[in-house]
Amino acid sequence: MTSTDPITNQPYPPDAIQRVLYIAANVHVYRIPPITSLKGFAAASWTANPADNIFNARLRIIETALPQKDGSEKVITNVLLEDIKTGDLFAACPYIHPSSVEQANDSSRFFAVRVVGGGGMKATLGIGFEDRSEAFDFSISLQDVRRVLDMDATPAMKKTGAGGNSRTVAKAPPQEEKKDFSLKEGEMITVNIGGKGRRGLPPSASKMGMSIEGDKQALFSIKPPPSSESAMPFLPPPPGASTSKAERRRSRSPVPPVQPIQDKASASDLGFDDGEFGEFQ
């Protein structure tokens, strides 16, 4: 754990609190050209030339909380690139803005990191993770830093010191005193019910036409409103069931009587021809 500011090289006060948010054992550090377009950084140009891989480093994200006299905390977050064997600082990136670390537009394992050296010198280096899961955890850790420091919620951030943001510790609002509604010893609840007795009726019962006969209640018929009489016309009654069968027979069409068949009918009456070929010769 570092006890000095990696940017100013000044020692931290003894009451400073530090914690490690993320650590990667081995990342590749690249020398990258300056950005020339609004599309962002392309990692394909970093890895094309093996000579651009200038260093292998250990990466750590360190959060430092510095208590202030007014009760607030000055929170500083730095991305450190250190020597794998000795642990010496190679470069430091104060994470004060989302653009301090940008992901490459053609790969999720490569990032452009803006580092600050002694005397305020600035440079942009490329870093690459060998494992995609390590790069994902690195992005999630930076997302947590932005949430704690409200970087995404406030576009214009207030920079304090060597790249830190101040955070005030808000006090919890005083809680309201809870009232005790429980019954004390000797207290009773009295409930007043209007209309004592079984024969009592509410005022609305008289309006509805209710009367009392002994212990029974009878509901008078309620007349329909005047408008209901003209709303639906009366229909004529159906035909009575007392209509005689003879009257129903008269309504039907008459059936012609059947002619009786004579006992002895001639051949012409039956439709046979009695001419020349009427009988067999």
RAQUITA-V109991 format. One record per residue. N is the residue number from 1. SS is DSSP state (hx for helix, st for strand, lp for the rest). PSI is psi in whole degrees, 0 to 359 (NA if undefined). NEAR is the number of other ideal C-beta (glycine too) atoms within 12 Angstrom. Layout:
n->{N	N}
ss->{SS	SS}
psi->{PSI	PSI}
near->{NEAR	NEAR}
//
This chain:
n->{1	2	3	4	5	6	7	8	9	10	11	12	13	14	15	16	17	18	19	20	21	22	23	24	25	26	27	28	29	30	31	32	33	34	35	36	37	38	39	40	41	42	43	44	45	46	47	48	49	50	51	52	53	54	55	56	57	58	59	60	61	62	63	64	65	66	67	68	69	70	71	72	73	74	75	76	77	78	79	80	81	82	83	84	85	86	87	88	89	90	91	92	93	94	95	96	97	98	99	100	101	102	103	104	105	106	107	108	109	110	111	112	113	114	115	116	117	118	119	120	121	122	123	124	125	126	127	128	129	130	131	132	133	134	135	136	137	138	139	140	141	142	143	144	145	146	147	148	149	150	151	152	153	154	155	156	157	158	159	160	161	162	163	164	165	166	167	168	169	170	171	172	173	174	175	176	177	178	179	180	181	182	183	184	185	186	187	188	189	190	191	192	193	194	195	196	197	198	199	200	201	202	203	204	205	206	207	208	209	210	211	212	213	214	215	216	217	218	219	220	221	222	223	224	225	226	227	228	229	230	231	232	233	234	235	236	237	238	239	240	241	242	243	244	245	246	247	248	249	250	251	252	253	254	255	256	257	258	259	260	261	262	263	264	265	266	267	268	269	270	271	272	273	274	275	276	277	278	279	280	281}
ss->{lp	lp	lp	st	lp	lp	lp	lp	lp	lp	st	lp	lp	lp	lp	lp	st	st	st	st	st	st	st	st	st	st	st	st	st	st	st	lp	lp	lp	lp	lp	lp	lp	lp	lp	lp	lp	lp	hx	hx	hx	hx	lp	lp	hx	hx	hx	st	st	st	st	st	st	st	st	st	st	st	st	st	st	st	lp	lp	lp	lp	st	st	st	st	st	st	st	st	st	st	st	st	lp	lp	lp	lp	lp	st	st	st	st	st	st	lp	lp	lp	hx	hx	hx	st	st	st	lp	lp	lp	lp	lp	lp	st	st	st	st	st	st	st	lp	hx	hx	hx	lp	st	st	st	st	st	st	st	lp	lp	lp	hx	hx	hx	hx	hx	hx	hx	hx	hx	hx	hx	hx	hx	hx	hx	hx	hx	lp	lp	lp	lp	lp	lp	lp	lp	lp	lp	lp	st	lp	lp	lp	st	st	st	st	st	lp	lp	lp	lp	lp	lp	lp	lp	lp	lp	lp	lp	lp	lp	lp	lp	lp	lp	lp	lp	lp	lp	lp	lp	lp	lp	lp	lp	lp	lp	lp	lp	lp	lp	hx	hx	hx	hx	hx	lp	lp	st	st	st	st	lp	lp	st	st	st	st	lp	lp	lp	lp	lp	lp	hx	hx	hx	lp	lp	lp	lp	lp	lp	lp	lp	lp	lp	lp	lp	lp	lp	lp	lp	hx	hx	hx	hx	hx	hx	lp	lp	lp	lp	lp	lp	lp	lp	lp	lp	lp	lp	lp	lp	lp	lp	lp	lp	lp	lp	lp	lp	lp	lp	lp	lp	lp	lp	lp	lp	lp}
psi->{129	141	5	158	121	344	309	349	28	142	146	152	158	338	10	144	128	148	149	120	332	149	135	131	327	119	151	133	129	150	120	151	161	150	136	358	167	358	345	197	142	118	343	328	341	317	355	323	115	337	342	346	92	342	151	127	164	133	134	144	117	129	129	126	120	110	140	166	330	9	355	173	133	111	126	130	126	141	115	136	116	159	135	321	312	337	7	149	128	313	153	140	108	120	90	353	149	333	357	328	118	139	144	147	354	4	143	359	357	144	152	125	128	110	156	130	189	140	7	12	137	148	161	121	154	140	148	136	141	329	135	329	326	320	324	317	325	318	321	322	318	327	321	323	318	325	319	320	4	42	322	333	330	110	316	108	149	117	133	139	223	57	47	163	145	139	125	133	111	139	147	137	148	137	144	145	128	133	143	110	12	154	133	170	128	349	146	155	125	128	120	121	122	151	68	149	165	340	352	143	145	158	329	342	325	330	333	358	36	141	165	130	99	238	7	150	135	137	117	154	139	126	142	157	153	327	341	340	326	359	322	121	156	141	147	147	152	161	143	154	355	6	133	160	329	321	322	332	327	330	343	160	140	146	127	142	155	128	132	149	130	154	316	109	144	169	325	328	328	358	10	151	125	29	227	322	21	328	151	137	NA}
near->{18	25	16	22	29	36	34	21	17	18	14	28	18	10	14	26	20	27	21	21	29	32	25	34	17	22	36	34	36	36	24	35	20	15	19	11	11	7	11	21	33	24	30	18	25	31	22	14	15	11	10	22	24	22	25	23	37	29	44	35	37	37	34	40	26	29	21	20	10	11	13	20	26	33	37	42	42	43	45	41	40	31	19	21	12	10	16	17	28	30	36	41	41	38	45	31	26	24	22	31	38	28	28	30	19	18	23	20	28	38	43	35	40	32	37	31	21	17	9	13	13	20	24	28	39	42	45	39	31	18	17	15	14	26	29	19	22	34	26	17	29	35	22	21	37	27	18	24	34	19	28	16	12	15	11	10	24	20	19	20	22	26	32	33	33	24	29	16	15	9	8	6	6	6	6	6	6	7	6	7	8	9	9	9	6	5	9	8	9	6	6	7	9	11	14	9	10	11	15	15	20	13	11	11	18	15	11	16	15	21	15	16	10	9	9	11	19	14	14	13	9	11	9	11	9	8	8	10	11	10	10	9	7	8	6	7	7	7	10	9	9	8	13	11	11	9	12	12	12	11	12	10	7	8	7	6	6	6	8	7	9	9	7	8	13	13	13	11	13	13	10	13	12	13	9	8	9	14	10	5	5}
//
